[in-house]
Amino acid sequence: MDDIKNLIRKNIFEFQPYLPGRPIEQVKKEQKLKRVFKLASNENSLGPSPRAIKAIARGLGEIHRYPDGGGFYLKEVLAKKLKLKMENIILGNGTDEIIEIIGKTFLNPQDEIIVSAHAFIRYYMAGKLMACKVKTIPMKNFTHNLLQMQKAINKKTKVIFIANPNNPTGTYVNKTEVMNFMKSIPGRIIVVFDEAYYEYMTRKDFPDSLSYIKNNRKVIVLRTFSKIYGLAGLRIGYGMSIKGIIEYMERIRPPFNTNSLSQIAARVSFSDKEQIKKGRKVVTEGRGYIEQALNKMGVEYVPSVANFMLIKVGKGNNVFKQLLKKGIIARAMDEYGLPEYIRITIGLSRENKLFIKKLREVLHQCF
Ligand SMILES: Cc1ncc(COP(=O)(O)O)c(C=O)c1O
């Protein structure tokens, strides 16, 4: 196989394949279980908007056509609601793809990017893919340390990635912190605010990241239809920025990266206020329930503002495996440098209850 190895770009050796959350059917078969709950990938257990399902059914008759490569109707709806122009928006096959497009558009091997130590892993990978230096800044109380991120800037710094709220810690940086940060950094640097969990945010002091775009700063804001909108399987997300930045990103976006059904479903879901409200309620109540149960059990966790929680369980990978045997798919956190933790998605009431019951059993078993 050495001949293949010789063909590979050098920096590809630094990559491991993405570790997906385990599929429900596979776990059922393997563990001989009838009921398995997947709480591993921060999806919305409520499912998509019923209106989106109907719209997809209507769209099925047209799938022999290529999708609208420009995503006109979806962008039109987004632009109107967000008070932007369509030229400020790019669509992606999930925001994952947009993160990669950012890397490919802006990063040369001599450039540097800045990320937090326990931030969403795709930023690190986008940097590494382009063979540039990734500066990793330790977090403070599981929260981005914006001051240290600012101090890490040098002449080579090109992009700073900030997931807000952050996955997997569930914490956020507030309006004042972001304002001070944005004032303190050179205007040439691109700041990416990844707001995949934006719709779950209920705090009044959450930054208005779009205002930086409206004020012509080099900011890219990412949002997705994979979380509260329940469309993770269709792969669609969007990025917003100033026209000049979007224009260059559009040059390398694959022409039909978002499919016709995802565009239709996203458009309808975006306007289904009732479904969004329900999604938020499920998470607020579920989070309260899990927090209370963990408090009673004396188990530490990181307070979260998103639809998942980081829970300190000791040997995370061990607990993950034990939970799997009991029909709960959680997420071990070794790849995020947090081996003592698991991350759990907040699900429906019955899922949360079973998770707590099984976690109690596993922790008794382990200790
Ligand atoms: C912070 C963050 N950004 C981006 C993504 C990717 O989402 P998408 O499904 O839009 O690719 C995730 C998914 O878990 C995430 O947690």
The ligand as a MOL file (V3000), in Angstrom:
LIG
                    3D

  0  0  0     0  0            999 V3000
M  V30 BEGIN CTAB
M  V30 COUNTS 16 16 0 0 0
M  V30 BEGIN ATOM
M  V30 1 C -21.3190 24.2320 16.0090 0
M  V30 2 C -21.7180 23.4250 14.8240 0
M  V30 3 N -21.5270 23.9370 13.5990 0
M  V30 4 C -21.8760 23.2590 12.5030 0
M  V30 5 C -22.4340 22.0010 12.5850 0
M  V30 6 C -22.7330 21.2730 11.3110 0
M  V30 7 O -24.0580 21.3070 11.0300 0
M  V30 8 P -24.6480 20.9690 9.6010 0
M  V30 9 O -25.5500 19.8300 9.8000 0
M  V30 10 O -25.3290 22.2230 9.1630 0
M  V30 11 O -23.4950 20.6350 8.6930 0
M  V30 12 C -22.6660 21.4210 13.8270 0
M  V30 13 C -23.2370 20.0700 13.9250 0
M  V30 14 O -23.3060 19.4260 14.9170 0
M  V30 15 C -22.3000 22.1590 14.9730 0
M  V30 16 O -22.4620 21.6580 16.1910 0
M  V30 END ATOM
M  V30 BEGIN BOND
M  V30 1 1 1 2
M  V30 2 1 2 3
M  V30 3 2 2 15
M  V30 4 2 3 4
M  V30 5 1 4 5
M  V30 6 1 5 6
M  V30 7 2 5 12
M  V30 8 1 6 7
M  V30 9 1 7 8
M  V30 10 2 8 9
M  V30 11 1 8 10
M  V30 12 1 8 11
M  V30 13 1 12 13
M  V30 14 1 12 15
M  V30 15 2 13 14
M  V30 16 1 15 16
M  V30 END BOND
M  V30 END CTAB
M  END
